């Protein structure tokens, strides 16, 4: 760096001053608008809100600090002395007001952290008692902000005027805004644009930071002006109001999420952290954590692709969970299943019990391609046939789920329709005949598993039992449950689905389906919180509660998660993430596990709303796969059936997001094409001009003269005239042994230029355009 | 530049990822900004980039060996904005010894007509030539670059330092027959050459017979006057150090002869074995001689004049001074 390049010129000082005036007041206004709430009544104003209300004063001071810093750092000599003096003054002020400033700093940080925590559902708020009254807190924050601003101005001045490094400027000015920006808050846009313009201008002039001072100043001014213009145009083209993500972004997110999901077999789970809501992983997992289940957020990405010859609603079952502890559903402890099926024994798999029954019912085929659902399970419809399931690589894991092989994502299964046994069968005292190694063996196995189910799927946490039984009694007392409550399971087991549906209806009388239901407070059981306090919840809350209530009634039941989909023959259905669902399975003696829908209809309506394209609300929970408590349970629809022609929650929707982008995209493309065309024309013009200049400056004057004459000849087709003098000079250049003099060549060139000018000012606009921008003719 | 391009690609990818994974307007804004910023930079840089051209020069244009000289790379561009970055490869070649020096030059923030300077290597005699190749100028963000046409090379004459020498006594009547340079290949008897008529040629120089035969004016141009002159011969090859010594001695002897008002001729064989004969009678011819001596390539080995007695004027009394490097560098007789 040459010493002379360290010096400044008026232009460079002007450029640096404008940069500082963009950066510091821009940062101040952005910060205050991000974290200070506007329009709050004075009584409710927090310290930062109050500072935001005093924004004009802060802006003025920021500008003054910026100018002072500019003056100090622009001094040709003693600038470090002056800066040291200011720093000492700053330190003295800090020393004298240490208590207030430190309290102000903590209060400011607390306000920012609280805002961040409330927006991103991550951190915890921290309590700080400054011991100051509100007015004193405001003063403390004000003092802190002023001192911070002064320090920032001094450092930023050195960065802009002396170090001239854009990344340092960004490093200093961005962090205060980062929490708010990451929490989806927006600062005052003009102020933020001013700050961005400073970054852009410094970035553009970064390579020339050690150029001659005046040249650098000119470049800074040009870059700053161009940046402001570009940012303003960007804001106009992409207005902030009504922004929705364009469809390509949604599609890309889906692809990325699915890719990450598939890679999850080898990667740690990506479910925790502050931004877990940005990428939603849905599906069946080994645990269902109801305790921390907060508001739901879906992107609408496809998680399953389903093709089936079945027409109607399908419940694609993931895994079932049996144990409820501390608000978390878990699988049974390892080794429990051996009570039913020892390791060295091959008993019929309980998941296949219904399909193993001898019933005349059609068989369907389904292909499920897992493109983005988590878990190692196969999302399979109810009542899959055992052999086909195992042939396609879906292996039953105890009585819980069908597991997929690692890396295998597509499974083709066959399944059958099955209806639960009616009273007549149950009353005959026997189980439905199962196929298998032998009728008696199948019956024995089913009977043995029934004992297993009654011993492991009736557990309720002791701390919940009282509340649950009380609620069941209340349901009986208000007549929500039709038949008298008997504790002997064999008596009413066939009515279990009906009880489940009635319990769901009973819950619906005082609870509301709400996807944004908050998580239960720490230390509170989520089911009790749902029942007694929030009365808001979604499928996880409903399924968990009904499962526990059924257990409290003595009905074996379990929590199941998976997806719902409405299929049509020979049509691939994309199942979105918002079709993730949870429901209940009840144990039916002589049949097996039977699914019951317990989430109210509002769930599906609400799920369908974002698309706005789902006019057919699902029938009530009673009409969904839940077997009805009719006199003839055998007539209830099969669990995997649904009303024909219905659209599932979140399926078949045209996402309206990106409509703005759809409009803007062609405009942008057009603008880009126009800009490209202009650029090409400009390049062509430059090249032609350069070529012509070179040819006319040919050292061989005769050759240059002949070229000029040829140009004149070419102009004739556009109405040009060739002067006789030009002809004479050209002939002399062509045939005479003499070389034309400079004057003669200049005369010929003048004739050519004159003719060009004459033609380029003709009346036709296209001719003017052609001459100026295609042929590179000079302007008149 | 590649680092800058990678950083830009990384920033664009980050902005795209931010837009893809967040329903936040800022993502779109940053993505658009990442796309627009290079275009903005290009728009600001392009006029200067397109009109940028380089000029090479040497300061001074000639000097004695070991002196201090500098090459200057002057950049001329359009407008008052500086050029962001200019890269080029400079090659300095000693046309006499064939020594090459290559260096990459990277200039940032170059203002108009502010030449960049580099020291010339003047360790050995010779005509030094500086060439600039692969010149590229890039935009303000360092993402786009444009190739510039190679400028005309610059030359610097690095002269020998004349050695102290004393003019030998040359007997009257002794001299070589310094054949005219162009006539050397034609043999004796032809002392003029033919060429086309040029305006200004005297009419008496027109070769009328040939002109009428060829139907265009042909003039005769007489060759150099054949006068017997002392002949200074040298075998112009060897290592750079040997050449320096040889040329120092030759220059010293030539200067010594001039100092005693003795015109002479210098004869040597160039790298291709062609004889080069230069009469020296004054300072101007001495300078011309040096330029000719220092220009052509000289290898470490080459043909000697002793292998070509016909060039030394066989049968004609001659006074020949032979210059060679090393011990006994000057011999005459």
Interface residues (C-beta under 8 A of the other chain):
Chain A: X181 X184 X186 X196 X200 X203 X204 X205 X206 X207 X208 X209 X210 X211 X212 X214 X215 X216 X218 X219 X222 X223 X226 X227 X230 X231 X234 X235 X237 X238 X240 X243 X244 X245 X246 X249 X252 X253 X256 X275 X278 X279 X686 X737 X738
Chain B: X16 X19 X20 X21 X22 X23 X24 X25 X26 X27 X28 X29 X32 X33 X36 X37 X40 X41 X43 X44 X50 X80 X81 X82 X84 X85 X108 X109 X110 X111 X112 X114 X140 X141 X142 X197 X199
